[in-house]
Amino acid sequence: MTMLTQLHVIRLLALGLLLILPATSGAQQRSPILDKLTKTYGLESFGQIEAIRYTFNAETQGLNVSRSWTWEPKTDQVTYEGKDKSGNPVKATYLRSQLGSQPANVRDDIDPDFLNDNYWLLFPFHFSWDTNAAVEDAGVQKLPQGNGSAEKVVVKYPSDGGYSPGDSRVEELAYHRGGPPKHEVFATWADYKKAGPLLFSLDQRGTRNGDPAHLFFSNVAVKLVGSNTWIDAQ
């Protein structure tokens, strides 16, 4: 698992993640933190979502990645627009429940990219959805980047999984890959905007193994059940 390979693929699929949340008064247990986090990002209203569209962009070590997605969570249908490894334009629409019948490029390249990019955009939701993830409240600690302190929540995925009214938002995310070679990513979460009932961080900056890295989302919008109109993040 890598955050960025020479095939221009950014993969999150973490075995270990740290979520850095704004510091709050008093000790916090696992359940209250999860409840605050999911409420802030709009998980209670996720059932209203018919589709989510977004473009995943990343810049690091001279590499530039841009991939556009439309995800319909109720049917788990995915539409992808981007480029293949040779730089040729590619568009594909598929049901994730039928991956076995899809072409090799969908199974081996496009769907893993979808999972990665979806995690980056919706990690606070996966934080709640992924019941195989172990969650630990490590208390208020110094931020990995910048000044100040925040609540540190450690999320650990098993080796076979993870494919990977206060306001509680992710401020920083730290990724540590389990096992060699060493792989670490630190990223701040900023440029928060709402699309319908959901809250998204559209700009994430930091480092990958000590080198500058920038990940951001554009064209983010949601479509509600029963509507044909996209609601842009603003």
C-alpha positions as CSV (number, residue, x, y, z in Angstrom):
1,M,0.0,0.0,0.0
2,T,1.4,3.4,-0.9
3,M,0.2,7.0,-0.9
4,L,1.7,7.7,-4.2
5,T,3.3,5.2,-6.6
6,Q,5.2,5.9,-9.8
7,L,2.0,4.8,-11.6
8,H,0.5,8.1,-10.5
9,V,-1.9,6.4,-8.0
10,I,-2.5,7.8,-4.6
11,R,-3.6,5.1,-2.2
12,L,-4.8,5.7,1.4
13,L,-6.0,2.3,2.5
14,A,-4.4,2.8,5.8
15,L,-3.3,0.3,8.3
16,G,-2.9,3.1,10.8
17,L,-4.2,6.6,10.8
18,L,-4.3,9.5,13.3
19,L,-7.2,11.9,13.2
20,I,-6.5,15.2,14.9
21,L,-9.7,16.9,16.1
22,P,-10.1,20.3,17.8
23,A,-9.4,20.1,21.5
24,T,-12.5,20.0,23.7
25,S,-12.9,20.5,27.4
26,G,-13.0,17.4,29.5
27,A,-12.2,13.8,28.8
28,Q,-13.8,12.3,25.7
29,Q,-14.7,8.7,25.2
30,R,-14.8,6.9,21.9
31,S,-18.6,7.1,21.4
32,P,-19.0,10.8,22.0
33,I,-16.2,11.6,19.6
34,L,-17.7,9.4,16.9
35,D,-21.1,10.9,17.5
36,K,-19.7,14.5,17.3
37,L,-17.7,13.8,14.2
38,T,-20.4,12.1,12.2
39,K,-22.9,14.7,13.2
40,T,-20.6,17.5,12.1
41,Y,-20.1,16.0,8.7
42,G,-23.7,15.2,8.1
43,L,-23.7,11.4,8.3
44,E,-27.2,11.4,9.8
45,S,-28.5,12.9,6.5
46,F,-26.5,10.5,4.2
47,G,-29.7,8.6,3.4
48,Q,-30.8,11.7,1.5
49,I,-27.9,11.5,-0.9
50,E,-28.6,10.1,-4.4
51,A,-25.2,10.9,-5.9
52,I,-21.9,12.6,-5.1
53,R,-19.5,14.0,-7.7
54,Y,-16.0,15.2,-7.2
55,T,-12.6,15.6,-8.9
56,F,-9.6,14.3,-6.9
57,N,-6.4,16.3,-7.5
58,A,-3.0,15.7,-6.1
59,E,0.4,17.3,-6.6
60,T,3.6,15.8,-5.0
61,Q,7.2,15.2,-6.1
62,G,6.5,16.5,-9.6
63,L,3.5,14.3,-10.2
64,N,0.1,15.6,-10.9
65,V,-3.1,13.5,-10.7
66,S,-6.7,14.4,-11.6
67,R,-9.6,11.9,-11.5
68,S,-13.3,12.7,-11.7
69,W,-16.0,10.6,-10.1
70,T,-19.7,10.3,-9.7
71,W,-20.8,7.8,-7.0
72,E,-24.3,6.7,-6.4
73,P,-24.1,5.2,-2.9
74,K,-27.6,3.5,-2.9
75,T,-26.6,1.3,-5.9
76,D,-22.8,1.6,-5.5
77,Q,-22.6,2.6,-9.2
78,V,-19.4,4.5,-10.1
79,T,-18.6,6.7,-13.1
80,Y,-15.0,7.5,-13.8
81,E,-13.4,10.0,-16.1
82,G,-9.6,10.4,-16.3
83,K,-6.6,8.9,-18.0
84,D,-5.0,5.5,-18.1
85,K,-1.3,4.8,-17.4
86,S,-0.4,5.9,-20.9
87,G,-2.2,9.2,-20.6
88,N,-5.1,8.3,-22.8
89,P,-8.6,9.5,-21.9
90,V,-10.8,6.9,-20.2
91,K,-14.4,6.9,-19.1
92,A,-16.1,3.9,-17.4
93,T,-19.4,3.3,-15.5
94,Y,-19.8,0.1,-13.4
95,L,-21.5,-1.4,-10.4
96,R,-19.1,-2.3,-7.7
97,S,-21.2,-5.4,-6.9
98,Q,-20.3,-6.7,-10.4
99,L,-16.5,-6.1,-10.4
100,G,-15.8,-9.7,-11.4
101,S,-17.4,-9.1,-14.8
102,Q,-15.6,-5.9,-15.5
103,P,-12.5,-5.4,-17.7
104,A,-9.1,-5.7,-16.0
105,N,-8.5,-2.0,-16.0
106,V,-11.7,-1.4,-14.0
107,R,-10.9,-4.1,-11.5
108,D,-7.2,-3.5,-11.1
109,D,-6.8,0.3,-11.6
110,I,-10.0,2.3,-11.7
111,D,-11.8,0.7,-8.7
112,P,-8.8,0.9,-6.4
113,D,-8.4,4.5,-7.4
114,F,-12.1,5.1,-6.6
115,L,-11.7,3.6,-3.1
116,N,-8.6,5.7,-2.4
117,D,-10.1,9.0,-3.6
118,N,-13.5,8.2,-1.8
119,Y,-11.6,7.6,1.4
120,W,-9.8,11.0,1.1
121,L,-13.0,12.9,0.5
122,L,-15.2,10.9,2.9
123,F,-12.9,9.7,5.6
124,P,-15.0,11.0,8.5
125,F,-17.8,8.8,7.1
126,H,-15.6,5.7,6.7
127,F,-14.4,6.4,10.2
128,S,-17.9,5.4,11.3
129,W,-18.8,2.9,8.6
130,D,-15.7,0.7,9.0
131,T,-16.6,-1.4,11.9
132,N,-13.3,-3.4,11.6
133,A,-11.3,-0.3,12.5
134,A,-10.1,0.0,16.1
135,V,-10.6,3.5,17.5
136,E,-8.7,4.9,20.4
137,D,-9.0,8.3,22.1
138,A,-5.5,9.4,22.9
139,G,-6.4,12.7,24.5
140,V,-5.3,16.2,23.8
141,Q,-1.8,16.4,22.2
142,K,0.4,18.8,20.2
143,L,-0.5,19.1,16.6
144,P,2.0,17.3,14.3
145,Q,2.2,20.4,12.1
146,G,1.9,24.0,13.1
147,N,1.1,25.3,16.6
148,G,-1.6,24.3,19.1
149,S,-3.1,21.2,20.5
150,A,-6.0,19.0,19.5
151,E,-7.8,15.8,20.4
152,K,-5.9,12.9,19.0
153,V,-8.0,9.9,17.8
154,V,-6.1,6.9,16.6
155,V,-7.8,4.7,13.9
156,K,-6.1,1.4,13.2
157,Y,-7.2,-1.1,10.4
158,P,-6.4,-4.8,10.5
159,S,-3.9,-6.1,8.0
160,D,-6.7,-7.7,6.0
161,G,-9.1,-4.7,6.0
162,G,-9.5,-0.9,5.6
163,Y,-9.5,-1.0,1.8
164,S,-9.2,-0.1,2.4
165,P,-23.8,20.2,19.4
166,G,-20.0,21.1,19.5
167,D,-18.2,21.3,16.1
168,S,-15.7,18.4,15.7
169,R,-13.8,18.7,12.5
170,V,-10.6,16.9,11.4
171,E,-7.8,19.4,11.5
172,E,-4.9,17.2,10.6
173,L,-4.5,13.6,9.4
174,A,-1.4,11.5,9.9
175,Y,-0.8,8.3,8.0
176,H,1.6,5.6,9.1
177,R,1.8,2.5,7.0
178,G,2.1,-0.7,9.0
179,G,5.3,-2.5,8.2
180,P,8.3,-1.6,5.9
181,P,9.2,0.4,4.0
182,K,8.5,3.4,6.1
183,H,5.7,5.5,4.7
184,E,4.3,8.6,6.5
185,V,2.0,11.4,5.3
186,F,0.9,14.4,7.3
187,A,-1.9,16.6,6.0
188,T,-3.9,19.5,7.3
189,W,-7.6,19.5,6.5
190,A,-8.9,22.9,5.4
191,D,-11.2,24.8,3.0
192,Y,-14.4,23.4,4.6
193,K,-17.5,23.7,2.5
194,K,-21.0,22.2,2.6
195,A,-22.8,20.5,-0.3
196,G,-26.4,19.9,0.7
197,P,-26.3,18.3,4.2
198,L,-22.7,17.1,3.9
199,L,-19.5,18.8,5.0
200,F,-16.3,18.4,3.1
201,S,-12.6,19.4,3.4
202,L,-11.6,20.4,0.0
203,D,-7.9,21.3,0.6
204,Q,-5.3,19.0,2.3
205,R,-1.7,20.1,2.5
206,G,1.3,18.5,4.1
207,T,4.2,16.2,3.5
208,R,4.8,12.7,2.1
209,N,7.9,11.1,3.5
210,G,9.1,14.6,4.2
211,D,8.4,16.0,0.7
212,P,5.7,18.6,0.1
213,A,2.3,17.2,-1.0
214,H,-1.0,18.9,-1.9
215,L,-4.3,17.2,-2.3
216,F,-7.5,19.0,-3.2
217,F,-11.0,18.4,-4.5
218,S,-12.9,20.4,-7.2
219,N,-16.3,20.2,-8.8
220,V,-17.7,18.7,-5.5
221,A,-21.5,18.5,-5.5
222,V,-24.3,16.2,-4.3
223,K,-27.7,15.3,-5.7
224,L,-30.5,14.6,-3.3
225,V,-33.0,11.7,-3.6
226,G,-35.9,12.8,-5.9
227,S,-34.0,15.7,-7.5
228,N,-32.1,16.1,-10.8
229,T,-30.3,19.2,-9.6
230,W,-26.7,19.2,-8.3
231,I,-25.9,21.2,-5.2
232,D,-22.4,22.6,-5.4
233,A,-20.1,22.7,-2.3
234,Q,-19.9,26.3,-1.1
